[in-house]
Amino acid sequence: MDPATDVPPYVARPLTLLPFRAVMLAPNRVGDPASARALARPYRDVAARLTSWIDQGRATADTSPAVYLHEYTSGGLTVRGLVGALGMSARATTLSERAVWPHEAIHPEQAGELADRMFQMDLNPAPILLVHHGDPGLRALIAGVSRTRPDWRYLDRTGQRQRIWAIRSADVLSRIEALLAGARCLLADGHHRYAAYLRLQQEHPGTAWDAGLAMLVDQDDTPLFLGAIHRTLPGTTLTELVVAARTAGAEVSLRERHHALGALDSTHLVLTDGHAWHTVTPHGLDRVAAVSWLHDEVLSRLPHRAERVEHHHNVDDALAATSAASPAVLLPSPDFDQVRALVESGGLLPEKATSFQPKPSLGVLMRPMTDA
């Protein structure tokens, strides 16, 4: 697939998270791969399938609309955020108006397929993930809610611990609305779903499609871990990568395996074919993300284009796919504030530049459009 180049429109401030009446899978089905498959083809049957599941006790529908505080714990990390229907109908025309900031481009055809799928399902099956530096007043409000008894609490099939509070008080919802009005959020996960939301809103204005399901996390409260996504490059050689990196002005040093892996940090990259190992020290990584430097300065200097770029969410997976015919580039973890500063100045990162973790299990909170 060719690199993503399309940038969807930007949602304008004020940022709004509207109440909705959630549908939730039963705890023993949240995160279950079989449930994920059941929320798939034929997509036009999903709405009826969910209704049947509610009748059978395999899912539940909340009694009335709410904005939800959702907290989940996975692998010792706890993430907490507000889940609501993100208003999508207002479009920003200037940088200062933008409420939601994507950090990478998308493939229009993929976004179109997702939009068609959601329309057939009549459902937002999972929230996109937004991250911001929250207002202290909003943080205090959320902390107060989290000290009360949750409406739902359970351990799901993946081992994630879920706690959910339904916020229905008109006064509290009004305070949340006021505290979110000026928020500027980084789109952490769900770029193609975000673009699909925008397409559905444009095609069906004045309907429930004017909003899309989103979870807003305060990086100053329960931060998500921001990890690197490593690359392997079939059809390229390690020698070609080393030459390209040196031509780009980086210092490249041959190292032993353990020394190279030990040097992987905010100022170094690692190149390897599984046998030889090189550390790469670019200049100016305080001003540009390592993944951007790789794509803009190194891959563009290869004597011929790589057959494809394969992505890996951890070092072990990348090394398992590494060979003389498919060398690896191991990248340092990006910095949240660096990414945010880049996008708020009008820039973008390459596709699959970041991995925000952990993500919530599928089926905790879904938004049916027939009762939104």
Summary of the structure (lengths in Angstrom):
residues: 372
radius of gyration: 21.9
end to end distance: 35.5
largest distance: 64.5
contacts: 1225
relative contact order: 0.20
helix: 33%
strand: 29%
